[in-house]
Amino acid sequence: MPQHFAVTYSYGPAEEQAKHRPQHRAYLGALVERGCLKASGPFTDEQAPGALLIFEAESPAEVQELLDADPMVTGGAVTGVEIRSWNPVLGTVG
């Protein structure tokens, strides 16, 4: 049964992010079309650069497989990844 996962990315230097951003967004857009990525976007506060991604998948391993193919990950712009099981109690997720 599918469940939700919250993923946080930590990003490296802005130049590295910029190099991979177009392919990264295209890849994530394809995941949205497939229905496995429900929402994503960068943090906008002044803390360390990163992003939040919400997935619907069967397991953390399935999410990890999707992340491993992200151009931002393969290109080295992502310096840290955390995958956590998430239970949306109120509201809707795509």
Residue, then its C-alpha position, 0 to 999 in steps of 0.5 A: m500500500p502506498q505511503h507518503f515520504a518527506v525528503t529533505y535535500s541539503y544543497g552544495p554551492a549555488e553554482e553547482q545547483a544552477k548547473h543541474r537545475p534545468q534537468h532536475r526540474a524536468y526530472l521532477g516534473a516527470l515524477v509529478e506526471r507519474g503521480c509519485l512526487k506530490a510536491s517539491g520546492p526549495f527552502t526560502d529562509e536564510q538557513a542552509p540551502g535545501a529543499l523539501l520533496i513529498f513522495e507517495a511510494e511503496s517503500p523508502a527504497e523506492v523513494q531512494e531509487l527515484l532520488d538516485a536518478d535525480p540530476m541534482v543528485t547525480g551531478g553532486a549538487v545534493t550534499g545530503v538526503e533524509i527520507r522520512s515516513w510521513n503521515p498527512v493527517l489534515g489537508t490534502v496531498g496532491 
